[in-house]
Amino acid sequence: MPATRTLDIASIAARLQDETERAVRRAINGANYITSPAPAMGCTPKDLRRARGPMRLYHYRPLQADLYRVPILIVMATTNRGYILDLAPGQSFVEFLLGRGYDVFMLEWEAPRDDEKHLDLASYAFDFIPQAVADVKRRTGEPDVTLLGYCAGGMLSCIYGAVHPTDGMKNLVAFTTPIDFQQMALFANWSDRRFFDVEALVDRLGNVPPEMIYTSFDMLRPAARIAGQVRLWENMWNDEFVKSYRMFDRWGVDALPLPGAYFRQVVEELFWENRLARNELILDGHLVDLGRITAPFLHVVAEHDHIVPRAASAPLIELVGSSEKQELVLKGGHVSIAAGANAVRRMWPAVDAFLAGRSV
């Protein structure tokens, strides 16, 4: 005779109660999601030290009495807001660095005005970054600065360091940094010179609107936004999941426009000619030879980066001329490598371990 199954009434009742509670919580959080304001981000106390054009230099208020001698200047990507590195208490890379005793500055960007469409790569790498470095030196009284660049901020920091290798850059940290633009396949196809008239686009628009920027990111994973919304609904009962989703989703669509001249150079010089990876990029008469970078260098790579694939950042460690250089490949994506649970456990301690002995 077949075995008789005993119904576990208590277990069934518990599961039903759990699902009911989740459904109630999902309904409550769903209503709150629609009606409540987005969570506050970028709340670590800081002071604005310089505002010029799209440039904003902030100085975070130290958390420790004893600080490392060498300050850190974080250089953000030109398309993204800096609060991704300062999401919330306990989820803030900036807060982590302050807690470890570093003196932290951030160079981030605002939307360029219509009359700033002429700003180009040299404006950012040879004007704004040197101005920020000089300000940090003056305010701290130190001759050296560590540059820590995220995505295009890492690219601009490398360009700056290649042309100004003796300008006080004590250490250089770059993560999710594009170098070989031909390996960014979808972006390269999207900007194919046979079909993409960048001159006409820039002449018509002046500055490239943010909608064009984040739509191009969405094209890399066309179903990601829909899949994310499905996961959001499934986890709407989970307060922490909802809070995290809202923070990352807000940052993902909070893109910045790019100056027309900057965008044109990125397309023509980097995507079309790949001059940075070939050490052939010339800006304002300066050859950008990455082999001239001599500062201790840490290259952090996201293994599953869909925006800057591994192949697009891989050449950097060989191109940089530093005698002290390390490459760290971590599981994670373009954002999760720098913010979120994986970053807390992996990238943040790795950066601290690299800089601690080199910041005294």
ZIKAVEN-V228461 format. One record per residue. N is the residue number from 1. SS is DSSP state (2 for helix, 1 for strand, 0 for the rest). OMEGA is omega in whole degrees, -180 to 180 (none if undefined). D_LAST is the distance of its C-alpha to the last C-alpha in whole Angstrom. Layout:
# ZIKAVEN-V228461
n=N ss=SS omega=OMEGA d_last=D_LAST
n=N ss=SS omega=OMEGA d_last=D_LAST
This chain:
# ZIKAVEN-V228461
n=1 ss=0 omega=179 d_last=78
n=2 ss=0 omega=-179 d_last=75
n=3 ss=0 omega=180 d_last=72
n=4 ss=0 omega=179 d_last=72
n=5 ss=0 omega=177 d_last=69
n=6 ss=0 omega=179 d_last=68
n=7 ss=0 omega=177 d_last=67
n=8 ss=0 omega=-174 d_last=64
n=9 ss=2 omega=-178 d_last=65
n=10 ss=2 omega=-180 d_last=62
n=11 ss=2 omega=179 d_last=59
n=12 ss=2 omega=180 d_last=61
n=13 ss=2 omega=180 d_last=61
n=14 ss=2 omega=179 d_last=57
n=15 ss=2 omega=178 d_last=57
n=16 ss=2 omega=179 d_last=59
n=17 ss=2 omega=179 d_last=57
n=18 ss=2 omega=-180 d_last=54
n=19 ss=2 omega=178 d_last=55
n=20 ss=2 omega=179 d_last=57
n=21 ss=2 omega=178 d_last=54
n=22 ss=2 omega=180 d_last=51
n=23 ss=2 omega=178 d_last=54
n=24 ss=2 omega=-180 d_last=54
n=25 ss=2 omega=179 d_last=50
n=26 ss=2 omega=180 d_last=50
n=27 ss=2 omega=-180 d_last=53
n=28 ss=2 omega=-179 d_last=51
n=29 ss=2 omega=178 d_last=48
n=30 ss=2 omega=177 d_last=50
n=31 ss=2 omega=179 d_last=51
n=32 ss=2 omega=-179 d_last=48
n=33 ss=2 omega=-177 d_last=46
n=34 ss=2 omega=-170 d_last=49
n=35 ss=2 omega=-174 d_last=49
n=36 ss=0 omega=177 d_last=46
n=37 ss=0 omega=178 d_last=43
n=38 ss=0 omega=180 d_last=40
n=39 ss=0 omega=179 d_last=37
n=40 ss=0 omega=179 d_last=34
n=41 ss=0 omega=180 d_last=31
n=42 ss=0 omega=-172 d_last=28
n=43 ss=0 omega=177 d_last=28
n=44 ss=0 omega=-174 d_last=24
n=45 ss=0 omega=-178 d_last=24
n=46 ss=1 omega=-180 d_last=23
n=47 ss=1 omega=177 d_last=24
n=48 ss=1 omega=-177 d_last=26
n=49 ss=1 omega=178 d_last=24
n=50 ss=1 omega=174 d_last=26
n=51 ss=1 omega=180 d_last=29
n=52 ss=1 omega=-175 d_last=31
n=53 ss=0 omega=178 d_last=33
n=54 ss=0 omega=-176 d_last=32
n=55 ss=1 omega=172 d_last=29
n=56 ss=1 omega=178 d_last=27
n=57 ss=1 omega=-180 d_last=23
n=58 ss=1 omega=175 d_last=22
n=59 ss=1 omega=179 d_last=20
n=60 ss=1 omega=-178 d_last=19
n=61 ss=0 omega=-176 d_last=19
n=62 ss=0 omega=176 d_last=16
n=63 ss=0 omega=-178 d_last=18
n=64 ss=0 omega=177 d_last=15
n=65 ss=0 omega=179 d_last=15
n=66 ss=0 omega=-177 d_last=11
n=67 ss=0 omega=169 d_last=9
n=68 ss=0 omega=-176 d_last=6
n=69 ss=0 omega=-173 d_last=5
n=70 ss=0 omega=178 d_last=6
n=71 ss=1 omega=178 d_last=10
n=72 ss=1 omega=172 d_last=12
n=73 ss=1 omega=176 d_last=16
n=74 ss=1 omega=178 d_last=18
n=75 ss=1 omega=-177 d_last=21
n=76 ss=0 omega=174 d_last=24
n=77 ss=0 omega=-175 d_last=27
n=78 ss=0 omega=-179 d_last=30
n=79 ss=0 omega=-169 d_last=33
n=80 ss=0 omega=177 d_last=31
n=81 ss=0 omega=-176 d_last=30
n=82 ss=2 omega=-174 d_last=26
n=83 ss=2 omega=174 d_last=27
n=84 ss=2 omega=178 d_last=27
n=85 ss=2 omega=179 d_last=24
n=86 ss=1 omega=-172 d_last=25
n=87 ss=0 omega=-175 d_last=28
n=88 ss=0 omega=176 d_last=28
n=89 ss=0 omega=-177 d_last=27
n=90 ss=0 omega=178 d_last=26
n=91 ss=0 omega=-174 d_last=26
n=92 ss=1 omega=176 d_last=23
n=93 ss=2 omega=178 d_last=20
n=94 ss=2 omega=180 d_last=19
n=95 ss=2 omega=178 d_last=20
n=96 ss=2 omega=-179 d_last=18
n=97 ss=2 omega=178 d_last=15
n=98 ss=2 omega=180 d_last=15
n=99 ss=2 omega=179 d_last=16
n=100 ss=0 omega=175 d_last=13
n=101 ss=0 omega=178 d_last=11
n=102 ss=0 omega=174 d_last=10
n=103 ss=0 omega=-166 d_last=12
n=104 ss=1 omega=172 d_last=15
n=105 ss=1 omega=175 d_last=17
n=106 ss=1 omega=173 d_last=20
n=107 ss=1 omega=177 d_last=22
n=108 ss=1 omega=-165 d_last=26
n=109 ss=1 omega=169 d_last=29
n=110 ss=0 omega=179 d_last=33
n=111 ss=0 omega=177 d_last=36
n=112 ss=0 omega=176 d_last=37
n=113 ss=0 omega=179 d_last=40
n=114 ss=2 omega=-178 d_last=43
n=115 ss=2 omega=177 d_last=43
n=116 ss=2 omega=-179 d_last=39
n=117 ss=0 omega=-180 d_last=41
n=118 ss=0 omega=-178 d_last=40
n=119 ss=0 omega=-176 d_last=36
n=120 ss=0 omega=-179 d_last=35
n=121 ss=2 omega=-180 d_last=32
n=122 ss=2 omega=179 d_last=31
n=123 ss=2 omega=-179 d_last=31
n=124 ss=2 omega=-173 d_last=28
n=125 ss=2 omega=-174 d_last=26
n=126 ss=2 omega=178 d_last=27
n=127 ss=2 omega=-175 d_last=28
n=128 ss=2 omega=-179 d_last=26
n=129 ss=2 omega=177 d_last=23
n=130 ss=2 omega=177 d_last=22
n=131 ss=2 omega=179 d_last=23
n=132 ss=2 omega=179 d_last=21
n=133 ss=2 omega=179 d_last=18
n=134 ss=2 omega=179 d_last=19
n=135 ss=2 omega=179 d_last=20
n=136 ss=2 omega=178 d_last=16
n=137 ss=2 omega=-177 d_last=15
n=138 ss=2 omega=-177 d_last=18
n=139 ss=2 omega=-179 d_last=17
n=140 ss=2 omega=-176 d_last=14
n=141 ss=0 omega=-179 d_last=14
n=142 ss=0 omega=-179 d_last=11
n=143 ss=0 omega=-173 d_last=12
n=144 ss=0 omega=178 d_last=10
n=145 ss=1 omega=170 d_last=11
n=146 ss=1 omega=174 d_last=11
n=147 ss=1 omega=180 d_last=15
n=148 ss=1 omega=-173 d_last=17
n=149 ss=1 omega=180 d_last=20
n=150 ss=1 omega=176 d_last=23
n=151 ss=0 omega=179 d_last=27
n=152 ss=2 omega=173 d_last=28
n=153 ss=2 omega=174 d_last=24
n=154 ss=2 omega=177 d_last=23
n=155 ss=2 omega=180 d_last=26
n=156 ss=2 omega=178 d_last=25
n=157 ss=2 omega=178 d_last=21
n=158 ss=2 omega=178 d_last=23
n=159 ss=2 omega=177 d_last=25
n=160 ss=2 omega=-178 d_last=23
n=161 ss=2 omega=180 d_last=21
n=162 ss=2 omega=-178 d_last=24
n=163 ss=2 omega=-180 d_last=25
n=164 ss=0 omega=-174 d_last=22
n=165 ss=0 omega=-178 d_last=20
n=166 ss=0 omega=-175 d_last=18
n=167 ss=0 omega=175 d_last=18
n=168 ss=0 omega=177 d_last=14
n=169 ss=1 omega=-175 d_last=14
n=170 ss=1 omega=178 d_last=10
n=171 ss=1 omega=177 d_last=12
n=172 ss=1 omega=175 d_last=15
n=173 ss=1 omega=178 d_last=16
n=174 ss=1 omega=176 d_last=20
n=175 ss=1 omega=-174 d_last=23
n=176 ss=0 omega=-172 d_last=26
n=177 ss=0 omega=179 d_last=26
n=178 ss=0 omega=177 d_last=30
n=179 ss=0 omega=179 d_last=30
n=180 ss=0 omega=-172 d_last=34
n=181 ss=2 omega=176 d_last=36
n=182 ss=2 omega=178 d_last=39
n=183 ss=2 omega=174 d_last=38
n=184 ss=0 omega=-162 d_last=38
n=185 ss=2 omega=-175 d_last=41
n=186 ss=2 omega=177 d_last=43
n=187 ss=2 omega=-180 d_last=41
n=188 ss=2 omega=179 d_last=42
n=189 ss=2 omega=-180 d_last=46
n=190 ss=2 omega=-178 d_last=46
n=191 ss=0 omega=-180 d_last=45
n=192 ss=0 omega=-174 d_last=47
n=193 ss=0 omega=179 d_last=48
n=194 ss=0 omega=-174 d_last=52
n=195 ss=0 omega=-172 d_last=52
n=196 ss=0 omega=-179 d_last=49
n=197 ss=0 omega=-176 d_last=50
n=198 ss=2 omega=179 d_last=46
n=199 ss=2 omega=-180 d_last=48
n=200 ss=2 omega=180 d_last=51
n=201 ss=2 omega=-177 d_last=48
n=202 ss=2 omega=179 d_last=46
n=203 ss=2 omega=-177 d_last=49
n=204 ss=2 omega=-173 d_last=50
n=205 ss=2 omega=-173 d_last=48
n=206 ss=0 omega=173 d_last=45
n=207 ss=0 omega=-177 d_last=42
n=208 ss=1 omega=-172 d_last=42
n=209 ss=0 omega=-178 d_last=43
n=210 ss=2 omega=179 d_last=40
n=211 ss=2 omega=179 d_last=43
n=212 ss=2 omega=-179 d_last=43
n=213 ss=2 omega=-175 d_last=40
n=214 ss=2 omega=173 d_last=40
n=215 ss=2 omega=177 d_last=43
n=216 ss=2 omega=175 d_last=42
n=217 ss=2 omega=180 d_last=39
n=218 ss=2 omega=-180 d_last=42
n=219 ss=2 omega=180 d_last=44
n=220 ss=2 omega=177 d_last=42
n=221 ss=0 omega=-171 d_last=43
n=222 ss=0 omega=-177 d_last=46
n=223 ss=0 omega=-172 d_last=47
n=224 ss=2 omega=-177 d_last=44
n=225 ss=2 omega=179 d_last=44
n=226 ss=2 omega=179 d_last=48
n=227 ss=2 omega=178 d_last=46
n=228 ss=2 omega=179 d_last=44
n=229 ss=2 omega=176 d_last=46
n=230 ss=2 omega=178 d_last=48
n=231 ss=2 omega=178 d_last=45
n=232 ss=2 omega=-179 d_last=45
n=233 ss=2 omega=180 d_last=49
n=234 ss=2 omega=-177 d_last=49
n=235 ss=0 omega=-177 d_last=46
n=236 ss=0 omega=178 d_last=47
n=237 ss=0 omega=-174 d_last=47
n=238 ss=0 omega=-175 d_last=43
n=239 ss=2 omega=-178 d_last=42
n=240 ss=2 omega=178 d_last=38
n=241 ss=2 omega=-179 d_last=39
n=242 ss=2 omega=180 d_last=41
n=243 ss=2 omega=180 d_last=38
n=244 ss=2 omega=180 d_last=36
n=245 ss=2 omega=-177 d_last=38
n=246 ss=2 omega=-179 d_last=39
n=247 ss=2 omega=-177 d_last=35
n=248 ss=2 omega=180 d_last=35
n=249 ss=2 omega=178 d_last=38
n=250 ss=2 omega=-179 d_last=37
n=251 ss=2 omega=-176 d_last=34
n=252 ss=2 omega=-179 d_last=36
n=253 ss=2 omega=-179 d_last=39
n=254 ss=0 omega=-177 d_last=37
n=255 ss=0 omega=-180 d_last=36
n=256 ss=0 omega=171 d_last=36
n=257 ss=0 omega=178 d_last=38
n=258 ss=1 omega=175 d_last=37
n=259 ss=0 omega=-177 d_last=38
n=260 ss=2 omega=-178 d_last=41
n=261 ss=2 omega=177 d_last=40
n=262 ss=2 omega=-179 d_last=36
n=263 ss=2 omega=-180 d_last=38
n=264 ss=2 omega=180 d_last=41
n=265 ss=2 omega=179 d_last=38
n=266 ss=2 omega=-179 d_last=37
n=267 ss=2 omega=-172 d_last=40
n=268 ss=2 omega=-174 d_last=41
n=269 ss=2 omega=-175 d_last=38
n=270 ss=2 omega=-179 d_last=37
n=271 ss=2 omega=-176 d_last=39
n=272 ss=2 omega=-174 d_last=42
n=273 ss=0 omega=179 d_last=41
n=274 ss=0 omega=-171 d_last=37
n=275 ss=0 omega=-179 d_last=36
n=276 ss=0 omega=-180 d_last=32
n=277 ss=0 omega=-179 d_last=33
n=278 ss=0 omega=-177 d_last=35
n=279 ss=0 omega=-179 d_last=32
n=280 ss=0 omega=-177 d_last=35
n=281 ss=0 omega=178 d_last=34
n=282 ss=1 omega=179 d_last=35
n=283 ss=1 omega=-179 d_last=33
n=284 ss=0 omega=178 d_last=34
n=285 ss=0 omega=-179 d_last=35
n=286 ss=1 omega=173 d_last=32
n=287 ss=1 omega=180 d_last=32
n=288 ss=0 omega=180 d_last=29
n=289 ss=0 omega=-177 d_last=28
n=290 ss=2 omega=177 d_last=26
n=291 ss=2 omega=180 d_last=25
n=292 ss=2 omega=177 d_last=24
n=293 ss=0 omega=-176 d_last=20
n=294 ss=0 omega=-178 d_last=18
n=295 ss=0 omega=172 d_last=15
n=296 ss=1 omega=-167 d_last=14
n=297 ss=1 omega=174 d_last=16
n=298 ss=1 omega=-179 d_last=17
n=299 ss=1 omega=-178 d_last=21
n=300 ss=1 omega=-173 d_last=22
n=301 ss=1 omega=174 d_last=26
n=302 ss=1 omega=-175 d_last=28
n=303 ss=0 omega=-176 d_last=31
n=304 ss=0 omega=-179 d_last=34
n=305 ss=0 omega=-180 d_last=33
n=306 ss=0 omega=179 d_last=36
n=307 ss=0 omega=174 d_last=35
n=308 ss=0 omega=-177 d_last=32
n=309 ss=0 omega=-179 d_last=34
n=310 ss=2 omega=-178 d_last=32
n=311 ss=2 omega=-179 d_last=34
n=312 ss=2 omega=180 d_last=33
n=313 ss=2 omega=-173 d_last=29
n=314 ss=0 omega=-175 d_last=30
n=315 ss=0 omega=-170 d_last=30
n=316 ss=2 omega=-175 d_last=26
n=317 ss=2 omega=178 d_last=24
n=318 ss=2 omega=-177 d_last=27
n=319 ss=2 omega=-180 d_last=27
n=320 ss=0 omega=-174 d_last=23
n=321 ss=0 omega=-176 d_last=23
n=322 ss=0 omega=175 d_last=19
n=323 ss=0 omega=175 d_last=19
n=324 ss=0 omega=178 d_last=16
n=325 ss=1 omega=-179 d_last=18
n=326 ss=1 omega=173 d_last=19
n=327 ss=1 omega=-178 d_last=22
n=328 ss=1 omega=179 d_last=23
n=329 ss=1 omega=-175 d_last=26
n=330 ss=1 omega=174 d_last=27
n=331 ss=0 omega=-179 d_last=30
n=332 ss=0 omega=-179 d_last=31
n=333 ss=0 omega=-173 d_last=32
n=334 ss=0 omega=-179 d_last=30
n=335 ss=0 omega=-174 d_last=30
n=336 ss=0 omega=178 d_last=29
n=337 ss=0 omega=-176 d_last=26
n=338 ss=0 omega=-177 d_last=24
n=339 ss=0 omega=-180 d_last=26
n=340 ss=0 omega=-172 d_last=28
n=341 ss=2 omega=-179 d_last=29
n=342 ss=2 omega=180 d_last=28
n=343 ss=2 omega=-180 d_last=25
n=344 ss=2 omega=-176 d_last=24
n=345 ss=2 omega=-169 d_last=24
n=346 ss=0 omega=-171 d_last=23
n=347 ss=2 omega=-176 d_last=21
n=348 ss=2 omega=178 d_last=19
n=349 ss=2 omega=180 d_last=17
n=350 ss=2 omega=178 d_last=17
n=351 ss=2 omega=179 d_last=15
n=352 ss=2 omega=-179 d_last=13
n=353 ss=2 omega=180 d_last=13
n=354 ss=2 omega=-172 d_last=12
n=355 ss=2 omega=-170 d_last=9
n=356 ss=2 omega=-178 d_last=7
n=357 ss=0 omega=-178 d_last=6
n=358 ss=0 omega=-176 d_last=6
n=359 ss=0 omega=-177 d_last=4
n=360 ss=0 omega=none d_last=0
